[in-house]
């Protein structure tokens, strides 16, 4: 019997593209998709999860190599609502980048 693939919620592919290159070998797309869907159905904004993941991963990559060895499972990270802490950091980072680009374009 072949299992039918669940349809991914809007925004999940973007989240997974960010998380997948850095995930643990035991991480799973299915568990992450379920957690993502649950939080969206509970009222979370998909963009909050995506932005939070971007900021978290960027911060994770800035750590010393010995501390980069541990990254939580995507589903665990989502279920802890960690994205709520990180999404604003990502938006502030993007605003700073945009401001710097605008200043460099001024002649």
C-alpha distance (Angstrom), angle and dihedral (degrees) to the residues before:
residue distance angle dihedral
X1 . . .
X2 3.78 . .
X3 3.77 120.2 .
X4 3.77 115.2 -130.3
X5 3.76 113.9 -123.8
X6 3.78 113.5 -115.1
X7 3.75 116.7 -121.2
X8 3.77 110.8 -109.0
X9 3.80 117.9 -121.8
X10 3.80 118.3 -113.9
X11 3.77 109.8 -80.2
X12 3.79 96.2 18.8
X13 3.82 94.7 105.7
X14 3.80 90.2 54.7
X15 3.81 90.7 48.5
X16 3.80 92.1 48.1
X17 3.81 93.0 47.7
X18 3.80 87.6 57.2
X19 3.82 96.3 43.9
X20 3.83 101.8 37.4
X21 3.82 99.6 72.1
X22 3.82 90.2 57.0
X23 3.79 102.3 34.5
X24 3.78 126.7 121.4
X25 3.78 117.2 -103.3
X26 3.83 88.7 -112.6
X27 3.80 94.0 54.1
X28 3.77 117.4 112.5
X29 3.76 133.9 -151.2
X30 3.81 91.9 -148.8
X31 3.80 95.1 56.5
X32 3.79 90.8 44.1
X33 3.82 91.1 49.7
X34 3.82 91.4 51.0
X35 3.81 92.4 49.4
X36 3.81 91.4 45.7
X37 3.82 91.3 50.1
X38 3.82 92.6 46.7
X39 3.78 92.7 52.8
X40 3.81 92.6 46.3
X41 3.80 90.2 50.8
X42 3.81 88.5 49.1
X43 3.80 89.7 56.6
X44 3.80 105.4 -91.0
X45 3.78 117.0 144.9
X46 3.84 110.2 -118.7
X47 3.81 89.0 -140.7
X48 3.82 89.8 58.8
X49 3.81 89.8 57.3
X50 3.80 92.7 45.6
X51 3.81 94.3 46.5
X52 3.79 91.0 44.4
X53 3.79 91.3 52.4
X54 3.81 91.9 50.0
X55 3.80 92.4 52.1
X56 3.80 93.0 43.8
X57 3.81 93.4 49.9
X58 3.82 92.6 46.0
X59 3.82 89.5 50.8
X60 3.81 91.2 45.5
X61 3.81 91.2 53.6
X62 3.81 90.7 51.9
X63 3.82 91.4 59.8
X64 3.81 121.9 98.1
X65 3.82 111.9 -86.0
X66 3.81 94.0 -106.8
X67 3.82 89.9 58.1
X68 3.80 93.4 45.8
X69 3.78 90.5 68.5
X70 3.80 92.3 84.0
X71 3.76 122.7 61.9
X72 3.80 120.4 157.9
X73 3.76 122.4 -115.6
X74 3.80 110.3 -90.0
X75 3.81 92.7 -119.5
X76 3.80 91.6 50.3
X77 3.79 91.6 48.6
X78 3.81 91.0 50.5
X79 3.82 93.9 44.0
X80 3.81 90.6 53.5
X81 3.82 86.1 56.7
X82 3.79 87.5 -127.3
X83 3.79 88.4 151.5
X84 3.80 88.4 72.6
X85 3.80 89.6 64.0
X86 3.78 95.7 43.5
X87 3.82 104.8 39.6
X88 3.81 94.1 74.0
X89 3.80 90.5 48.9
X90 3.80 89.0 54.9
X91 3.79 92.7 49.4
X92 3.80 91.5 49.0
X93 3.83 89.3 49.2
X94 3.81 91.7 50.1
X95 3.81 90.8 47.8
X96 3.83 90.5 52.4
X97 3.81 90.8 49.6
X98 3.78 91.6 49.0
X99 3.80 91.2 47.9
X100 3.81 91.3 50.4
X101 3.81 90.9 49.5
X102 3.79 91.3 50.1
X103 3.81 91.3 49.3
X104 3.80 91.7 49.6
X105 3.82 90.2 51.4
X106 3.80 92.6 55.9
X107 3.79 110.3 101.1
